Amino acid sequence: MTTKLNTSKGFSLIEVMVAVFVLAIGLLGIAGLQVTAIKSNHTAMSRTQSTQLAYDLADRMRANMPGTIAGNYLATSAPSETYNCFDDFTGVGTGECSPLQMAHADLDWAFELAADTLPFVSAAVSCTSPGGTTVTADTGAEDCAQGFTHTITVTWSEQDGSNGLVSKSMSVEFQP
């Protein structure tokens, strides 16, 4: 006479708990990757916005060469006097602005856009002579002759993840 052993079919509670534990570890790993991806995406967005802002201001400076050479773009903050050199409906220049007024309108636009798009932003425009002398808004020099190298620096803050805010910056150099 042979006796059959009663074999149970299915999973035991321990096997189910181990499977749930392994699944939970995997899901935590995916969540960690998601947080890292979001932080990296935000960093890339800030860099892209600051780069576009600096290159756009450089293009505006090239378009207003008399104002650039006169040093009208040297600034670390928006000018106190601003001008609207464009028709609000068409965006076409009215021709009523001097190079200084156009420079102030461009700087006002750039600083306002930077404050709206980047966290804790500052920006500065300076020029350097071929001899290496740097001219800034603080030095009071009024001349950035042709052949000088102009530098637009945009600085912003972003979360480090563990240490709070970290200052990041990027610079664009060009010769008009």
Sine and cosine of phi, psi and omega as CSV:
sin_phi,cos_phi,sin_psi,cos_psi,sin_omega,cos_omega
0.00,0.00,0.80,-0.60,0.01,-1.00
-0.97,-0.26,0.64,-0.76,-0.01,-1.00
-0.95,-0.31,0.78,-0.63,0.05,-1.00
-1.00,0.04,0.71,-0.71,0.08,-1.00
-0.98,0.18,0.60,-0.80,0.00,-1.00
-0.98,0.19,0.96,-0.27,0.02,-1.00
-0.99,-0.15,0.75,-0.66,0.00,-1.00
-1.00,-0.05,0.59,-0.81,0.01,-1.00
-0.94,-0.35,0.66,-0.75,-0.01,-1.00
0.82,-0.57,-0.22,-0.97,-0.05,-1.00
-0.94,-0.33,0.52,-0.85,0.09,-1.00
-1.00,0.04,0.23,-0.97,-0.02,-1.00
-0.89,0.46,-0.59,0.81,-0.01,-1.00
-0.91,0.41,-0.67,0.74,0.02,-1.00
-0.89,0.45,-0.65,0.76,0.02,-1.00
-0.90,0.43,-0.68,0.74,0.00,-1.00
-0.90,0.43,-0.64,0.77,0.03,-1.00
-0.90,0.43,-0.68,0.74,0.02,-1.00
-0.89,0.45,-0.67,0.75,0.03,-1.00
-0.91,0.41,-0.63,0.77,0.02,-1.00
-0.89,0.45,-0.71,0.71,0.02,-1.00
-0.90,0.44,-0.66,0.75,0.04,-1.00
-0.89,0.45,-0.67,0.74,0.00,-1.00
-0.90,0.45,-0.66,0.75,0.03,-1.00
-0.88,0.47,-0.68,0.73,0.03,-1.00
-0.89,0.46,-0.67,0.74,0.01,-1.00
-0.92,0.38,-0.58,0.82,0.07,-1.00
-0.91,0.42,-0.63,0.78,0.06,-1.00
-0.89,0.46,-0.67,0.74,0.03,-1.00
-0.91,0.42,-0.64,0.77,0.03,-1.00
-0.90,0.44,-0.65,0.76,0.04,-1.00
-0.89,0.45,-0.65,0.76,0.06,-1.00
-0.90,0.44,-0.60,0.80,0.02,-1.00
-0.90,0.44,-0.69,0.73,0.02,-1.00
-0.89,0.45,-0.69,0.72,0.03,-1.00
-0.89,0.46,-0.65,0.76,0.02,-1.00
-0.90,0.44,-0.64,0.77,0.01,-1.00
-0.91,0.41,-0.68,0.73,0.03,-1.00
-0.89,0.45,-0.69,0.73,0.00,-1.00
-0.91,0.42,-0.61,0.79,0.03,-1.00
-0.90,0.43,-0.65,0.76,0.02,-1.00
-0.91,0.40,-0.66,0.75,0.04,-1.00
-0.88,0.47,-0.70,0.71,0.01,-1.00
-0.90,0.44,-0.63,0.78,0.02,-1.00
-0.90,0.44,-0.68,0.73,0.02,-1.00
-0.89,0.45,-0.67,0.74,0.03,-1.00
-0.90,0.44,-0.67,0.75,0.01,-1.00
-0.90,0.44,-0.70,0.71,-0.01,-1.00
-0.90,0.43,-0.67,0.74,0.00,-1.00
-0.92,0.38,-0.61,0.80,0.04,-1.00
-0.91,0.42,-0.72,0.70,0.02,-1.00
-0.89,0.45,-0.64,0.77,0.01,-1.00
-0.89,0.46,-0.73,0.68,-0.03,-1.00
-0.91,0.42,-0.69,0.72,0.00,-1.00
-0.93,0.38,-0.57,0.82,0.04,-1.00
-0.91,0.41,-0.68,0.73,0.04,-1.00
-0.91,0.43,-0.61,0.79,0.05,-1.00
-0.88,0.47,-0.66,0.75,0.05,-1.00
-0.90,0.44,-0.64,0.77,0.03,-1.00
-0.91,0.41,-0.61,0.80,0.04,-1.00
-0.91,0.40,-0.64,0.77,0.05,-1.00
-0.91,0.42,-0.56,0.83,0.00,-1.00
-0.95,0.30,-0.42,0.91,0.00,-1.00
-0.91,-0.40,0.89,0.45,-0.09,-1.00
-0.86,0.51,-0.66,0.75,0.03,-1.00
-0.87,0.50,-0.63,0.77,0.03,-1.00
-0.94,0.35,-0.56,0.83,0.01,-1.00
-0.93,0.37,-0.74,0.68,-0.02,-1.00
-0.91,0.41,-0.55,0.84,0.01,-1.00
-0.96,0.27,-0.14,0.99,0.01,-1.00
0.99,0.11,0.30,0.95,-0.04,-1.00
-0.94,0.34,-0.27,0.96,-0.02,-1.00
-1.00,-0.06,-0.10,0.99,0.01,-1.00
-0.92,0.40,0.90,-0.44,-0.08,-1.00
-0.31,-0.95,0.42,-0.91,0.17,-0.99
-0.84,-0.54,-0.02,1.00,0.05,-1.00
-0.42,-0.91,0.19,-0.98,0.01,-1.00
-0.90,0.44,0.60,-0.80,0.00,-1.00
-0.92,0.39,0.44,-0.90,-0.01,-1.00
-0.96,0.30,-0.53,0.85,0.06,-1.00
-0.98,-0.22,0.81,-0.59,0.05,-1.00
-0.87,-0.49,0.43,-0.90,-0.03,-1.00
-0.73,-0.68,0.53,-0.85,0.11,-0.99
-0.96,-0.28,0.98,-0.17,-0.06,-1.00
-1.00,0.00,0.13,0.99,-0.06,-1.00
-0.82,-0.57,0.51,-0.86,0.14,-0.99
-0.94,0.35,0.79,-0.61,-0.08,-1.00
-0.89,0.47,-0.42,0.91,-0.07,-1.00
-1.00,-0.04,-0.65,0.76,-0.09,-1.00
-0.99,-0.16,-0.39,0.92,-0.07,-1.00
0.97,0.24,0.14,0.99,-0.02,-1.00
-1.00,-0.02,0.65,-0.76,0.01,-1.00
-0.89,0.45,0.61,-0.80,-0.01,-1.00
-1.00,0.00,-0.21,0.98,-0.01,-1.00
0.98,0.19,0.17,0.99,-0.06,-1.00
-1.00,-0.06,-0.07,1.00,-0.06,-1.00
-0.98,-0.18,0.64,-0.77,0.12,-0.99
-0.98,0.20,0.18,-0.98,0.06,-1.00
-0.83,0.55,-0.61,0.79,0.04,-1.00
-0.91,0.41,-0.71,0.70,0.01,-1.00
-0.90,0.44,-0.63,0.78,0.04,-1.00
-0.91,0.42,-0.65,0.76,0.04,-1.00
-0.88,0.47,-0.68,0.73,0.03,-1.00
-0.90,0.43,-0.64,0.77,0.04,-1.00
-0.90,0.43,-0.66,0.75,0.02,-1.00
-0.91,0.42,-0.70,0.71,0.00,-1.00
-0.91,0.41,-0.65,0.76,0.04,-1.00
-0.86,0.50,-0.71,0.70,0.04,-1.00
-0.86,0.50,-0.74,0.67,-0.07,-1.00
-0.90,0.43,-0.72,0.69,-0.02,-1.00
-0.93,0.37,-0.59,0.81,0.04,-1.00
-0.92,0.39,-0.69,0.73,0.03,-1.00
-0.90,0.44,-0.66,0.75,0.01,-1.00
-0.89,0.46,-0.68,0.74,-0.01,-1.00
-0.92,0.39,-0.51,0.86,-0.02,-1.00
-0.99,0.16,-0.43,0.90,-0.14,-0.99
-0.94,-0.35,-0.40,0.91,-0.06,-1.00
-0.89,-0.45,0.59,-0.81,-0.01,-1.00
-0.98,0.19,0.76,-0.65,0.09,-1.00
0.77,0.64,0.85,0.52,-0.16,-0.99
-1.00,-0.09,0.49,-0.87,0.23,-0.97
-0.63,-0.78,0.40,-0.92,-0.01,-1.00
-0.59,-0.81,0.43,-0.90,0.02,-1.00
-0.53,-0.85,0.57,-0.82,0.08,-1.00
-0.85,-0.53,0.77,-0.64,0.03,-1.00
-0.63,-0.77,0.19,-0.98,0.10,-1.00
-0.68,-0.73,0.47,-0.88,-0.05,-1.00
-0.81,-0.58,0.74,-0.67,0.00,-1.00
-0.96,0.29,0.31,-0.95,0.07,-1.00
-0.85,0.52,-0.42,0.91,0.03,-1.00
-0.99,0.16,-0.14,0.99,0.05,-1.00
0.98,-0.21,0.05,1.00,0.03,-1.00
-0.99,0.16,0.83,-0.56,0.00,-1.00
-1.00,-0.04,0.74,-0.67,0.01,-1.00
-0.93,-0.36,0.82,-0.58,0.02,-1.00
-0.81,-0.59,0.07,-1.00,0.06,-1.00
-0.90,0.44,-0.47,0.88,-0.03,-1.00
-0.98,0.21,-0.43,0.90,-0.04,-1.00
-0.98,0.22,-0.31,0.95,0.07,-1.00
0.99,0.14,-0.02,1.00,0.03,-1.00
-0.95,0.32,0.56,-0.83,-0.10,-1.00
-0.94,-0.35,0.06,1.00,-0.14,-0.99
-0.83,-0.56,0.80,-0.60,0.12,-0.99
-0.80,-0.60,0.96,0.29,-0.12,-0.99
-0.83,0.56,0.34,-0.94,0.03,-1.00
-0.87,0.49,0.66,-0.75,-0.09,-1.00
0.98,-0.21,-0.27,0.96,0.09,-1.00
-0.96,0.28,0.48,-0.88,0.08,-1.00
-1.00,-0.08,0.83,-0.56,0.02,-1.00
-0.99,-0.10,0.64,-0.77,-0.01,-1.00
-0.80,-0.60,0.80,-0.60,0.10,-0.99
-0.93,-0.37,0.87,-0.49,-0.02,-1.00
-0.90,-0.44,0.80,-0.60,0.05,-1.00
-0.90,-0.44,0.80,-0.60,-0.02,-1.00
-0.84,-0.54,0.69,-0.73,0.01,-1.00
-0.61,-0.80,0.19,-0.98,0.02,-1.00
-0.91,-0.42,0.57,-0.82,0.09,-1.00
-0.60,-0.80,0.36,-0.93,-0.03,-1.00
-0.94,0.35,0.71,-0.70,0.04,-1.00
-1.00,0.09,-0.43,0.90,-0.03,-1.00
0.96,-0.30,-0.61,0.79,-0.01,-1.00
-0.79,-0.61,-0.55,0.84,-0.10,-0.99
-0.97,-0.23,0.19,0.98,0.00,-1.00
1.00,0.02,-0.65,-0.76,-0.07,-1.00
-1.00,0.08,0.64,-0.76,0.06,-1.00
-0.83,-0.56,0.69,-0.72,0.00,-1.00
-0.99,0.11,0.76,-0.65,0.05,-1.00
-0.83,-0.55,0.50,-0.87,0.05,-1.00
-0.52,-0.86,0.32,-0.95,0.10,-0.99
-0.58,-0.82,0.51,-0.86,-0.03,-1.00
-0.78,-0.63,0.54,-0.84,0.09,-1.00
-0.84,-0.54,0.80,-0.59,0.06,-1.00
-0.92,-0.40,0.62,-0.78,0.05,-1.00
-0.41,-0.91,0.38,-0.92,0.11,-0.99
-0.92,-0.40,0.86,-0.51,0.00,-1.00
-0.94,0.33,0.00,0.00,0.00,0.00
